[in-house]
Amino acid sequence: MHVLLIEDDELVASGIVAGLRLSAITVDHADTAKWADAALATSAFDVVILDLGLPDQDGIALLQRWRSAGNDWPILILTARDGVHDRVAGLRAGADDYLLKPFDLAELVARLHALHRRAAGRSVDVIEHGGLRFDQASCLVTLHGQPVELARRELALLQALLHAGKRILGPDQVKDSLYGMADIVESNAINVHIHHLRRKLGPHIVETVRGIGYRLGEAGK
């Protein structure tokens, strides 16, 4: 899952980014509406976390502008504005969820997974594919009942493939799922992650569609 965090408090943002990355979530951070617009124009995100108290534009106005433009990213408002009228205004402006500060990181992660699976048309966090079972909330992967240890970006790659199903993901889509905008990506990085995933989950778990990209294949060795 690739998340854009829009939060102007650097201390709060750094804590959220660190916590989400421990949950195998790829995160980019923007501290103004201007930078958020630029990030959303140049990279693909699965969920947006939006603070309402931004220095250059009110979060509700920003949300309304995005929705008026037809953008349908799942958006979670994360704010200290705790009035009922604030929550109603946020939801009416187009937010999909509303979480108050201070918050528990585990709850934030659970809400992000709920928004992500809802956007993908799923009702539960656990995805099963043949003998493969992936619990997105706990990041636990098993193959034929045996646990499989995957690194953070291997988990992100597997999640992207499982959510895509039989759709082909282009190289840029795979890159967006695995890396933040500030990350330095080696030219062979994606191939290395695919190699490791094939070694751990079977040689056909990732199908290469020559000249186009990658899609989910069969799990198992």
C-alpha positions, 0 to 999 in steps of 0.5 A: 500500500502506498500512502500520502501523508499530508501533515504540517507538524514535522514531529507528528509526521515523522512518527507516523511515517516511521510507524507505517513503514514498520507495518510494510506501508510505503509512505510519502509526506507532504507538509503543504497543500501545494506539495500534496498537489504535486505529489498526487500529480506525479505518483500513484497512491492507494490512500491519502491521510489529510490533516485539516490545519495546513499552512497554505489552504484549509484541508476541507477546501482542499478536499472539496477541490479534489472531489470537484475535480473528480479525484476519487482517492480514498481519503482519511482525515486525521485532525484535532478538530473534534467537533461534531460539525467538523466531522460532518463537514469533513465527511460531506466534503468527501472524506471516507474516514475521520480520525481524531488526534491523539490516536493509536497507530494500530487504529490508523493502520487498521483504518488504512487497510479498511479503506484500501480493501474497500477500494479493491472490493474486498471485505476482509484483510486476509487474501487467499490465492491457491496455497498462499495466504496473506494477512495484510493487517499482521503482514503474515504470509503462509504458503501451504500452511507454512510461514514465509518471511518476506522483507518490507518491499517484498510484502508491498510487491505481493500486496500490489500483485494480489490487489491487481489480480489478473491485471498487468502492472506496469513497471512504474506502477510496481515502483510506486507501490514499493518506493517513496518519491524520495527513495533512490531506486537502482535500475535492477531493484524491481527485478531483485524483489521479483527474484526474491519473491519467486524464490520464496513463493514459487517461480510462477508467482510473478508472471513477466509480460514482456514489454508491458509489465507484471501480473500475479501468477500461481503460488507454490514450488 
